[in-house]
Amino acid sequence: MTTEYQTPTYPVVQFLVARGKGLSIALSGLLLLVLGGFGLASGALWLLPAALVAAGVLLGLLLSYVEVLRIIADTLIPKY
C-alpha cells in the first residue's frame, strides 16, 4: 500500500491572489453605495461622509490583506 504525497493546491488562496484587488474594490464600492443610499433614503445625511470613510477603511484593509496573502502564497506555495 503506497500513498503518494500530493502538494495542496489551496484554490481559495489562488482565487484571492488572482482576483483580490477587484474584489476589494467591488466590496468597498458596494459598501459605499449601500450606506450612501441608505443615508439618502432615510434623510440621515451624516451617513454620506461616514460611508466614504468606512469604504476607504475597508478598501485599505482588504488591499493590505490581499498583499499579505500574495506574499504568503509566493513564499509558501510551491511553483510548478
PDB file of N, CA, C and O in Angstrom:
ATOM      1  N   MET A   1       0.839  -1.168   0.000  1.00  0.00           N
ATOM      2  CA  MET A   1       0.000   0.000   0.000  1.00  0.00           C
ATOM      3  C   MET A   1       0.892   1.242   0.000  1.00  0.00           C
ATOM      4  O   MET A   1       1.591   1.501   0.980  1.00  0.00           O
ATOM      5  N   THR A   2       0.873   1.986  -1.058  1.00  0.00           N
ATOM      6  CA  THR A   2       1.673   3.211  -1.157  1.00  0.00           C
ATOM      7  C   THR A   2       0.743   4.398  -1.321  1.00  0.00           C
ATOM      8  O   THR A   2      -0.205   4.372  -2.105  1.00  0.00           O
ATOM      9  N   THR A   3       1.029   5.390  -0.593  1.00  0.00           N
ATOM     10  CA  THR A   3       0.282   6.637  -0.731  1.00  0.00           C
ATOM     11  C   THR A   3       1.266   7.709  -1.161  1.00  0.00           C
ATOM     12  O   THR A   3       2.257   7.978  -0.483  1.00  0.00           O
ATOM     13  N   GLU A   4       0.977   8.299  -2.274  1.00  0.00           N
ATOM     14  CA  GLU A   4       1.839   9.362  -2.790  1.00  0.00           C
ATOM     15  C   GLU A   4       1.417  10.689  -2.193  1.00  0.00           C
ATOM     16  O   GLU A   4       0.230  10.986  -2.062  1.00  0.00           O
ATOM     17  N   TYR A   5       2.402  11.469  -1.839  1.00  0.00           N
ATOM     18  CA  TYR A   5       2.128  12.793  -1.278  1.00  0.00           C
ATOM     19  C   TYR A   5       1.777  13.743  -2.407  1.00  0.00           C
ATOM     20  O   TYR A   5       2.508  13.844  -3.393  1.00  0.00           O
ATOM     21  N   GLN A   6       0.680  14.424  -2.267  1.00  0.00           N
ATOM     22  CA  GLN A   6       0.279  15.439  -3.234  1.00  0.00           C
ATOM     23  C   GLN A   6       0.291  16.785  -2.530  1.00  0.00           C
ATOM     24  O   GLN A   6      -0.291  16.955  -1.459  1.00  0.00           O
ATOM     25  N   THR A   7       0.961  17.724  -3.152  1.00  0.00           N
ATOM     26  CA  THR A   7       1.012  19.051  -2.545  1.00  0.00           C
ATOM     27  C   THR A   7      -0.363  19.697  -2.608  1.00  0.00           C
ATOM     28  O   THR A   7      -1.061  19.579  -3.615  1.00  0.00           O
ATOM     29  N   PRO A   8      -0.752  20.374  -1.547  1.00  0.00           N
ATOM     30  CA  PRO A   8      -2.061  21.040  -1.548  1.00  0.00           C
ATOM     31  C   PRO A   8      -2.097  22.171  -2.579  1.00  0.00           C
ATOM     32  O   PRO A   8      -1.081  22.809  -2.854  1.00  0.00           O
ATOM     33  N   THR A   9      -3.266  22.402  -3.136  1.00  0.00           N
ATOM     34  CA  THR A   9      -3.397  23.417  -4.187  1.00  0.00           C
ATOM     35  C   THR A   9      -3.938  24.742  -3.673  1.00  0.00           C
ATOM     36  O   THR A   9      -3.705  25.774  -4.302  1.00  0.00           O
ATOM     37  N   TYR A  10      -4.645  24.751  -2.566  1.00  0.00           N
ATOM     38  CA  TYR A  10      -5.208  25.965  -1.973  1.00  0.00           C
ATOM     39  C   TYR A  10      -5.993  26.803  -2.997  1.00  0.00           C
ATOM     40  O   TYR A  10      -5.554  27.896  -3.356  1.00  0.00           O
ATOM     41  N   PRO A  11      -7.131  26.314  -3.463  1.00  0.00           N
ATOM     42  CA  PRO A  11      -7.878  27.044  -4.503  1.00  0.00           C
ATOM     43  C   PRO A  11      -8.400  28.411  -4.054  1.00  0.00           C
ATOM     44  O   PRO A  11      -8.461  29.338  -4.861  1.00  0.00           O
ATOM     45  N   VAL A  12      -8.771  28.548  -2.794  1.00  0.00           N
ATOM     46  CA  VAL A  12      -9.282  29.843  -2.320  1.00  0.00           C
ATOM     47  C   VAL A  12      -8.159  30.878  -2.309  1.00  0.00           C
ATOM     48  O   VAL A  12      -8.365  32.026  -2.700  1.00  0.00           O
ATOM     49  N   VAL A  13      -6.976  30.471  -1.862  1.00  0.00           N
ATOM     50  CA  VAL A  13      -5.840  31.390  -1.856  1.00  0.00           C
ATOM     51  C   VAL A  13      -5.497  31.806  -3.281  1.00  0.00           C
ATOM     52  O   VAL A  13      -5.243  32.981  -3.543  1.00  0.00           O
ATOM     53  N   GLN A  14      -5.488  30.850  -4.197  1.00  0.00           N
ATOM     54  CA  GLN A  14      -5.193  31.176  -5.590  1.00  0.00           C
ATOM     55  C   GLN A  14      -6.250  32.101  -6.179  1.00  0.00           C
ATOM     56  O   GLN A  14      -5.924  33.008  -6.946  1.00  0.00           O
ATOM     57  N   PHE A  15      -7.515  31.879  -5.827  1.00  0.00           N
ATOM     58  CA  PHE A  15      -8.584  32.752  -6.307  1.00  0.00           C
ATOM     59  C   PHE A  15      -8.405  34.176  -5.782  1.00  0.00           C
ATOM     60  O   PHE A  15      -8.538  35.142  -6.534  1.00  0.00           O
ATOM     61  N   LEU A  16      -8.102  34.301  -4.479  1.00  0.00           N
ATOM     62  CA  LEU A  16      -7.937  35.634  -3.896  1.00  0.00           C
ATOM     63  C   LEU A  16      -6.682  36.332  -4.405  1.00  0.00           C
ATOM     64  O   LEU A  16      -6.678  37.554  -4.556  1.00  0.00           O
ATOM     65  N   VAL A  17      -5.631  35.587  -4.667  1.00  0.00           N
ATOM     66  CA  VAL A  17      -4.421  36.190  -5.233  1.00  0.00           C
ATOM     67  C   VAL A  17      -4.711  36.713  -6.636  1.00  0.00           C
ATOM     68  O   VAL A  17      -4.246  37.791  -7.008  1.00  0.00           O
ATOM     69  N   ALA A  18      -5.472  35.958  -7.407  1.00  0.00           N
ATOM     70  CA  ALA A  18      -5.755  36.352  -8.787  1.00  0.00           C
ATOM     71  C   ALA A  18      -6.775  37.492  -8.884  1.00  0.00           C
ATOM     72  O   ALA A  18      -6.644  38.371  -9.735  1.00  0.00           O
ATOM     73  N   ARG A  19      -7.778  37.477  -8.023  1.00  0.00           N
ATOM     74  CA  ARG A  19      -8.883  38.426  -8.164  1.00  0.00           C
ATOM     75  C   ARG A  19      -9.106  39.299  -6.936  1.00  0.00           C
ATOM     76  O   ARG A  19     -10.155  39.933  -6.814  1.00  0.00           O
ATOM     77  N   GLY A  20      -8.152  39.342  -6.039  1.00  0.00           N
ATOM     78  CA  GLY A  20      -8.334  40.048  -4.780  1.00  0.00           C
ATOM     79  C   GLY A  20      -8.492  41.545  -4.910  1.00  0.00           C
ATOM     80  O   GLY A  20      -9.301  42.147  -4.204  1.00  0.00           O
ATOM     81  N   LYS A  21      -7.728  42.160  -5.807  1.00  0.00           N
ATOM     82  CA  LYS A  21      -7.808  43.617  -5.950  1.00  0.00           C
ATOM     83  C   LYS A  21      -9.186  44.039  -6.465  1.00  0.00           C
ATOM     84  O   LYS A  21      -9.776  44.995  -5.962  1.00  0.00           O
ATOM     85  N   GLY A  22      -9.683  43.333  -7.451  1.00  0.00           N
ATOM     86  CA  GLY A  22     -11.012  43.641  -7.986  1.00  0.00           C
ATOM     87  C   GLY A  22     -12.115  43.414  -6.973  1.00  0.00           C
ATOM     88  O   GLY A  22     -13.052  44.206  -6.877  1.00  0.00           O
ATOM     89  N   LEU A  23     -12.003  42.329  -6.214  1.00  0.00           N
ATOM     90  CA  LEU A  23     -12.990  42.062  -5.172  1.00  0.00           C
ATOM     91  C   LEU A  23     -12.952  43.122  -4.077  1.00  0.00           C
ATOM     92  O   LEU A  23     -13.993  43.518  -3.554  1.00  0.00           O
ATOM     93  N   SER A  24     -11.762  43.576  -3.735  1.00  0.00           N
ATOM     94  CA  SER A  24     -11.634  44.623  -2.714  1.00  0.00           C
ATOM     95  C   SER A  24     -12.322  45.898  -3.159  1.00  0.00           C
ATOM     96  O   SER A  24     -13.060  46.518  -2.393  1.00  0.00           O
ATOM     97  N   ILE A  25     -12.079  46.281  -4.387  1.00  0.00           N
ATOM     98  CA  ILE A  25     -12.707  47.495  -4.924  1.00  0.00           C
ATOM     99  C   ILE A  25     -14.218  47.329  -5.011  1.00  0.00           C
ATOM    100  O   ILE A  25     -14.968  48.248  -4.681  1.00  0.00           O
ATOM    101  N   ALA A  26     -14.666  46.151  -5.459  1.00  0.00           N
ATOM    102  CA  ALA A  26     -16.107  45.908  -5.595  1.00  0.00           C
ATOM    103  C   ALA A  26     -16.807  45.929  -4.233  1.00  0.00           C
ATOM    104  O   ALA A  26     -17.874  46.528  -4.100  1.00  0.00           O
ATOM    105  N   LEU A  27     -16.228  45.289  -3.231  1.00  0.00           N
ATOM    106  CA  LEU A  27     -16.856  45.269  -1.908  1.00  0.00           C
ATOM    107  C   LEU A  27     -16.874  46.651  -1.264  1.00  0.00           C
ATOM    108  O   LEU A  27     -17.848  47.021  -0.608  1.00  0.00           O
ATOM    109  N   SER A  28     -15.810  47.405  -1.449  1.00  0.00           N
ATOM    110  CA  SER A  28     -15.785  48.766  -0.901  1.00  0.00           C
ATOM    111  C   SER A  28     -16.794  49.657  -1.618  1.00  0.00           C
ATOM    112  O   SER A  28     -17.474  50.465  -0.986  1.00  0.00           O
ATOM    113  N   GLY A  29     -16.889  49.513  -2.909  1.00  0.00           N
ATOM    114  CA  GLY A  29     -17.885  50.267  -3.665  1.00  0.00           C
ATOM    115  C   GLY A  29     -19.310  49.898  -3.274  1.00  0.00           C
ATOM    116  O   GLY A  29     -20.185  50.759  -3.191  1.00  0.00           O
ATOM    117  N   LEU A  30     -19.533  48.615  -3.036  1.00  0.00           N
ATOM    118  CA  LEU A  30     -20.855  48.165  -2.603  1.00  0.00           C
ATOM    119  C   LEU A  30     -21.211  48.745  -1.234  1.00  0.00           C
ATOM    120  O   LEU A  30     -22.342  49.180  -1.011  1.00  0.00           O
ATOM    121  N   LEU A  31     -20.247  48.748  -0.327  1.00  0.00           N
ATOM    122  CA  LEU A  31     -20.482  49.358   0.990  1.00  0.00           C
ATOM    123  C   LEU A  31     -20.802  50.844   0.852  1.00  0.00           C
ATOM    124  O   LEU A  31     -21.709  51.352   1.511  1.00  0.00           O
ATOM    125  N   LEU A  32     -20.061  51.531   0.001  1.00  0.00           N
ATOM    126  CA  LEU A  32     -20.300  52.953  -0.225  1.00  0.00           C
ATOM    127  C   LEU A  32     -21.704  53.184  -0.791  1.00  0.00           C
ATOM    128  O   LEU A  32     -22.412  54.085  -0.342  1.00  0.00           O
ATOM    129  N   LEU A  33     -22.101  52.385  -1.760  1.00  0.00           N
ATOM    130  CA  LEU A  33     -23.434  52.540  -2.345  1.00  0.00           C
ATOM    131  C   LEU A  33     -24.542  52.229  -1.348  1.00  0.00           C
ATOM    132  O   LEU A  33     -25.533  52.955  -1.276  1.00  0.00           O
ATOM    133  N   VAL A  34     -24.383  51.164  -0.585  1.00  0.00           N
ATOM    134  CA  VAL A  34     -25.445  50.772   0.353  1.00  0.00           C
ATOM    135  C   VAL A  34     -25.576  51.802   1.471  1.00  0.00           C
ATOM    136  O   VAL A  34     -26.677  52.272   1.761  1.00  0.00           O
ATOM    137  N   LEU A  35     -24.452  52.153   2.099  1.00  0.00           N
ATOM    138  CA  LEU A  35     -24.531  53.135   3.191  1.00  0.00           C
ATOM    139  C   LEU A  35     -24.946  54.513   2.682  1.00  0.00           C
ATOM    140  O   LEU A  35     -25.748  55.197   3.317  1.00  0.00           O
ATOM    141  N   GLY A  36     -24.404  54.915   1.548  1.00  0.00           N
ATOM    142  CA  GLY A  36     -24.784  56.210   0.983  1.00  0.00           C
ATOM    143  C   GLY A  36     -26.238  56.249   0.566  1.00  0.00           C
ATOM    144  O   GLY A  36     -26.934  57.238   0.798  1.00  0.00           O
ATOM    145  N   GLY A  37     -26.695  55.174  -0.049  1.00  0.00           N
ATOM    146  CA  GLY A  37     -28.104  55.096  -0.450  1.00  0.00           C
ATOM    147  C   GLY A  37     -29.040  55.079   0.741  1.00  0.00           C
ATOM    148  O   GLY A  37     -30.097  55.709   0.725  1.00  0.00           O
ATOM    149  N   PHE A  38     -28.642  54.349   1.779  1.00  0.00           N
ATOM    150  CA  PHE A  38     -29.463  54.330   2.987  1.00  0.00           C
ATOM    151  C   PHE A  38     -29.488  55.700   3.649  1.00  0.00           C
ATOM    152  O   PHE A  38     -30.516  56.122   4.179  1.00  0.00           O
ATOM    153  N   GLY A  39     -28.354  56.392   3.616  1.00  0.00           N
ATOM    154  CA  GLY A  39     -28.305  57.731   4.198  1.00  0.00           C
ATOM    155  C   GLY A  39     -29.194  58.704   3.444  1.00  0.00           C
ATOM    156  O   GLY A  39     -29.883  59.523   4.052  1.00  0.00           O
ATOM    157  N   LEU A  40     -29.180  58.615   2.121  1.00  0.00           N
ATOM    158  CA  LEU A  40     -30.046  59.491   1.328  1.00  0.00           C
ATOM    159  C   LEU A  40     -31.519  59.126   1.494  1.00  0.00           C
ATOM    160  O   LEU A  40     -32.367  60.012   1.595  1.00  0.00           O
ATOM    161  N   ALA A  41     -31.829  57.839   1.524  1.00  0.00           N
ATOM    162  CA  ALA A  41     -33.224  57.406   1.628  1.00  0.00           C
ATOM    163  C   ALA A  41     -33.816  57.739   2.994  1.00  0.00           C
ATOM    164  O   ALA A  41     -34.996  58.075   3.090  1.00  0.00           O
ATOM    165  N   SER A  42     -33.020  57.649   4.035  1.00  0.00           N
ATOM    166  CA  SER A  42     -33.554  57.891   5.374  1.00  0.00           C
ATOM    167  C   SER A  42     -33.449  59.356   5.794  1.00  0.00           C
ATOM    168  O   SER A  42     -34.038  59.761   6.797  1.00  0.00           O
ATOM    169  N   GLY A  43     -32.712  60.137   5.040  1.00  0.00           N
ATOM    170  CA  GLY A  43     -32.558  61.542   5.391  1.00  0.00           C
ATOM    171  C   GLY A  43     -31.434  61.796   6.380  1.00  0.00           C
ATOM    172  O   GLY A  43     -31.228  62.933   6.805  1.00  0.00           O
ATOM    173  N   ALA A  44     -30.716  60.766   6.743  1.00  0.00           N
ATOM    174  CA  ALA A  44     -29.583  60.912   7.664  1.00  0.00           C
ATOM    175  C   ALA A  44     -28.337  61.223   6.831  1.00  0.00           C
ATOM    176  O   ALA A  44     -27.580  60.327   6.456  1.00  0.00           O
ATOM    177  N   LEU A  45     -28.147  62.500   6.555  1.00  0.00           N
ATOM    178  CA  LEU A  45     -27.057  62.894   5.668  1.00  0.00           C
ATOM    179  C   LEU A  45     -25.676  62.710   6.283  1.00  0.00           C
ATOM    180  O   LEU A  45     -24.670  62.762   5.576  1.00  0.00           O
ATOM    181  N   TRP A  46     -25.620  62.495   7.591  1.00  0.00           N
ATOM    182  CA  TRP A  46     -24.326  62.240   8.225  1.00  0.00           C
ATOM    183  C   TRP A  46     -23.762  60.890   7.785  1.00  0.00           C
ATOM    184  O   TRP A  46     -22.568  60.633   7.938  1.00  0.00           O
ATOM    185  N   LEU A  47     -24.635  60.018   7.232  1.00  0.00           N
ATOM    186  CA  LEU A  47     -24.161  58.719   6.763  1.00  0.00           C
ATOM    187  C   LEU A  47     -23.326  58.827   5.487  1.00  0.00           C
ATOM    188  O   LEU A  47     -22.553  57.918   5.185  1.00  0.00           O
ATOM    189  N   LEU A  48     -23.465  59.909   4.739  1.00  0.00           N
ATOM    190  CA  LEU A  48     -22.705  60.054   3.497  1.00  0.00           C
ATOM    191  C   LEU A  48     -21.196  60.157   3.766  1.00  0.00           C
ATOM    192  O   LEU A  48     -20.436  59.390   3.174  1.00  0.00           O
ATOM    193  N   PRO A  49     -20.729  61.065   4.626  1.00  0.00           N
ATOM    194  CA  PRO A  49     -19.295  61.062   4.905  1.00  0.00           C
ATOM    195  C   PRO A  49     -18.851  59.812   5.667  1.00  0.00           C
ATOM    196  O   PRO A  49     -17.725  59.348   5.489  1.00  0.00           O
ATOM    197  N   ALA A  50     -19.723  59.267   6.512  1.00  0.00           N
ATOM    198  CA  ALA A  50     -19.382  58.031   7.221  1.00  0.00           C
ATOM    199  C   ALA A  50     -19.220  56.883   6.231  1.00  0.00           C
ATOM    200  O   ALA A  50     -18.351  56.030   6.409  1.00  0.00           O
ATOM    201  N   ALA A  51     -20.047  56.856   5.192  1.00  0.00           N
ATOM    202  CA  ALA A  51     -19.938  55.819   4.162  1.00  0.00           C
ATOM    203  C   ALA A  51     -18.625  55.954   3.404  1.00  0.00           C
ATOM    204  O   ALA A  51     -17.981  54.957   3.081  1.00  0.00           O
ATOM    205  N   LEU A  52     -18.232  57.190   3.124  1.00  0.00           N
ATOM    206  CA  LEU A  52     -16.964  57.413   2.429  1.00  0.00           C
ATOM    207  C   LEU A  52     -15.785  56.952   3.274  1.00  0.00           C
ATOM    208  O   LEU A  52     -14.871  56.305   2.763  1.00  0.00           O
ATOM    209  N   VAL A  53     -15.799  57.275   4.549  1.00  0.00           N
ATOM    210  CA  VAL A  53     -14.712  56.868   5.443  1.00  0.00           C
ATOM    211  C   VAL A  53     -14.698  55.347   5.607  1.00  0.00           C
ATOM    212  O   VAL A  53     -13.637  54.725   5.550  1.00  0.00           O
ATOM    213  N   ALA A  54     -15.868  54.753   5.811  1.00  0.00           N
ATOM    214  CA  ALA A  54     -15.949  53.305   6.001  1.00  0.00           C
ATOM    215  C   ALA A  54     -15.489  52.554   4.750  1.00  0.00           C
ATOM    216  O   ALA A  54     -14.793  51.543   4.853  1.00  0.00           O
ATOM    217  N   ALA A  55     -15.875  53.044   3.574  1.00  0.00           N
ATOM    218  CA  ALA A  55     -15.453  52.399   2.333  1.00  0.00           C
ATOM    219  C   ALA A  55     -13.946  52.534   2.132  1.00  0.00           C
ATOM    220  O   ALA A  55     -13.299  51.601   1.657  1.00  0.00           O
ATOM    221  N   GLY A  56     -13.388  53.678   2.487  1.00  0.00           N
ATOM    222  CA  GLY A  56     -11.942  53.865   2.372  1.00  0.00           C
ATOM    223  C   GLY A  56     -11.166  52.971   3.319  1.00  0.00           C
ATOM    224  O   GLY A  56     -10.141  52.399   2.948  1.00  0.00           O
ATOM    225  N   VAL A  57     -11.664  52.851   4.552  1.00  0.00           N
ATOM    226  CA  VAL A  57     -11.002  51.982   5.527  1.00  0.00           C
ATOM    227  C   VAL A  57     -11.104  50.520   5.085  1.00  0.00           C
ATOM    228  O   VAL A  57     -10.126  49.776   5.162  1.00  0.00           O
ATOM    229  N   LEU A  58     -12.278  50.115   4.628  1.00  0.00           N
ATOM    230  CA  LEU A  58     -12.451  48.747   4.159  1.00  0.00           C
ATOM    231  C   LEU A  58     -11.555  48.457   2.965  1.00  0.00           C
ATOM    232  O   LEU A  58     -10.956  47.384   2.886  1.00  0.00           O
ATOM    233  N   LEU A  59     -11.457  49.390   2.047  1.00  0.00           N
ATOM    234  CA  LEU A  59     -10.589  49.197   0.884  1.00  0.00           C
ATOM    235  C   LEU A  59      -9.137  49.039   1.316  1.00  0.00           C
ATOM    236  O   LEU A  59      -8.437  48.157   0.819  1.00  0.00           O
ATOM    237  N   GLY A  60      -8.685  49.868   2.220  1.00  0.00           N
ATOM    238  CA  GLY A  60      -7.308  49.750   2.700  1.00  0.00           C
ATOM    239  C   GLY A  60      -7.042  48.427   3.378  1.00  0.00           C
ATOM    240  O   GLY A  60      -6.006  47.803   3.147  1.00  0.00           O
ATOM    241  N   LEU A  61      -7.974  47.992   4.220  1.00  0.00           N
ATOM    242  CA  LEU A  61      -7.810  46.714   4.917  1.00  0.00           C
ATOM    243  C   LEU A  61      -7.804  45.536   3.949  1.00  0.00           C
ATOM    244  O   LEU A  61      -6.969  44.639   4.063  1.00  0.00           O
ATOM    245  N   LEU A  62      -8.732  45.538   3.001  1.00  0.00           N
ATOM    246  CA  LEU A  62      -8.808  44.425   2.061  1.00  0.00           C
ATOM    247  C   LEU A  62      -7.602  44.381   1.135  1.00  0.00           C
ATOM    248  O   LEU A  62      -7.082  43.302   0.852  1.00  0.00           O
ATOM    249  N   LEU A  63      -7.151  45.536   0.661  1.00  0.00           N
ATOM    250  CA  LEU A  63      -5.978  45.548  -0.211  1.00  0.00           C
ATOM    251  C   LEU A  63      -4.728  45.098   0.533  1.00  0.00           C
ATOM    252  O   LEU A  63      -3.884  44.410  -0.040  1.00  0.00           O
ATOM    253  N   SER A  64      -4.600  45.475   1.798  1.00  0.00           N
ATOM    254  CA  SER A  64      -3.442  45.023   2.568  1.00  0.00           C
ATOM    255  C   SER A  64      -3.530  43.521   2.833  1.00  0.00           C
ATOM    256  O   SER A  64      -2.506  42.838   2.828  1.00  0.00           O
ATOM    257  N   TYR A  65      -4.728  43.001   3.062  1.00  0.00           N
ATOM    258  CA  TYR A  65      -4.909  41.564   3.245  1.00  0.00           C
ATOM    259  C   TYR A  65      -4.506  40.811   1.986  1.00  0.00           C
ATOM    260  O   TYR A  65      -3.825  39.789   2.064  1.00  0.00           O
ATOM    261  N   VAL A  66      -4.917  41.302   0.839  1.00  0.00           N
ATOM    262  CA  VAL A  66      -4.579  40.649  -0.424  1.00  0.00           C
ATOM    263  C   VAL A  66      -3.068  40.699  -0.655  1.00  0.00           C
ATOM    264  O   VAL A  66      -2.486  39.731  -1.144  1.00  0.00           O
ATOM    265  N   GLU A  67      -2.441  41.799  -0.314  1.00  0.00           N
ATOM    266  CA  GLU A  67      -0.993  41.922  -0.479  1.00  0.00           C
ATOM    267  C   GLU A  67      -0.245  40.931   0.414  1.00  0.00           C
ATOM    268  O   GLU A  67       0.708  40.289  -0.029  1.00  0.00           O
ATOM    269  N   VAL A  68      -0.674  40.808   1.663  1.00  0.00           N
ATOM    270  CA  VAL A  68      -0.051  39.842   2.573  1.00  0.00           C
ATOM    271  C   VAL A  68      -0.291  38.420   2.072  1.00  0.00           C
ATOM    272  O   VAL A  68       0.605  37.579   2.140  1.00  0.00           O
ATOM    273  N   LEU A  69      -1.478  38.153   1.577  1.00  0.00           N
ATOM    274  CA  LEU A  69      -1.784  36.837   1.038  1.00  0.00           C
ATOM    275  C   LEU A  69      -0.915  36.522  -0.177  1.00  0.00           C
ATOM    276  O   LEU A  69      -0.492  35.380  -0.354  1.00  0.00           O
ATOM    277  N   ARG A  70      -0.648  37.516  -1.010  1.00  0.00           N
ATOM    278  CA  ARG A  70       0.249  37.308  -2.160  1.00  0.00           C
ATOM    279  C   ARG A  70       1.663  36.979  -1.707  1.00  0.00           C
ATOM    280  O   ARG A  70       2.317  36.112  -2.285  1.00  0.00           O
ATOM    281  N   ILE A  71       2.132  37.663  -0.681  1.00  0.00           N
ATOM    282  CA  ILE A  71       3.474  37.380  -0.156  1.00  0.00           C
ATOM    283  C   ILE A  71       3.534  35.956   0.390  1.00  0.00           C
ATOM    284  O   ILE A  71       4.485  35.223   0.118  1.00  0.00           O
ATOM    285  N   ILE A  72       2.529  35.571   1.153  1.00  0.00           N
ATOM    286  CA  ILE A  72       2.499  34.227   1.714  1.00  0.00           C
ATOM    287  C   ILE A  72       2.422  33.190   0.604  1.00  0.00           C
ATOM    288  O   ILE A  72       3.124  32.179   0.644  1.00  0.00           O
ATOM    289  N   ALA A  73       1.576  33.438  -0.383  1.00  0.00           N
ATOM    290  CA  ALA A  73       1.437  32.481  -1.479  1.00  0.00           C
ATOM    291  C   ALA A  73       2.732  32.359  -2.276  1.00  0.00           C
ATOM    292  O   ALA A  73       3.098  31.260  -2.690  1.00  0.00           O
ATOM    293  N   ASP A  74       3.425  33.468  -2.496  1.00  0.00           N
ATOM    294  CA  ASP A  74       4.683  33.415  -3.245  1.00  0.00           C
ATOM    295  C   ASP A  74       5.769  32.666  -2.506  1.00  0.00           C
ATOM    296  O   ASP A  74       6.602  32.008  -3.131  1.00  0.00           O
ATOM    297  N   THR A  75       5.775  32.753  -1.195  1.00  0.00           N
ATOM    298  CA  THR A  75       6.857  32.125  -0.442  1.00  0.00           C
ATOM    299  C   THR A  75       6.544  30.700  -0.015  1.00  0.00           C
ATOM    300  O   THR A  75       7.463  29.892   0.123  1.00  0.00           O
ATOM    301  N   LEU A  76       5.291  30.369   0.197  1.00  0.00           N
ATOM    302  CA  LEU A  76       4.978  29.061   0.764  1.00  0.00           C
ATOM    303  C   LEU A  76       4.372  28.051  -0.197  1.00  0.00           C
ATOM    304  O   LEU A  76       4.544  26.847  -0.006  1.00  0.00           O
ATOM    305  N   ILE A  77       3.674  28.507  -1.218  1.00  0.00           N
ATOM    306  CA  ILE A  77       3.055  27.575  -2.142  1.00  0.00           C
ATOM    307  C   ILE A  77       4.063  27.235  -3.242  1.00  0.00           C
ATOM    308  O   ILE A  77       4.588  28.134  -3.899  1.00  0.00           O
ATOM    309  N   PRO A  78       4.336  25.951  -3.444  1.00  0.00           N
ATOM    310  CA  PRO A  78       5.331  25.570  -4.449  1.00  0.00           C
ATOM    311  C   PRO A  78       4.867  25.905  -5.866  1.00  0.00           C
ATOM    312  O   PRO A  78       3.681  25.823  -6.187  1.00  0.00           O
ATOM    313  N   LYS A  79       5.814  26.276  -6.687  1.00  0.00           N
ATOM    314  CA  LYS A  79       5.537  26.590  -8.099  1.00  0.00           C
ATOM    315  C   LYS A  79       5.841  25.355  -8.938  1.00  0.00           C
ATOM    316  O   LYS A  79       6.744  24.583  -8.616  1.00  0.00           O
ATOM    317  N   TYR A  80       5.103  25.178  -9.984  1.00  0.00           N
ATOM    318  CA  TYR A  80       5.336  24.029 -10.859  1.00  0.00           C
ATOM    319  C   TYR A  80       5.911  24.457 -12.175  1.00  0.00           C
ATOM    320  O   TYR A  80       6.170  23.617 -13.037  1.00  0.00           O
TER     321      TYR A  80
END
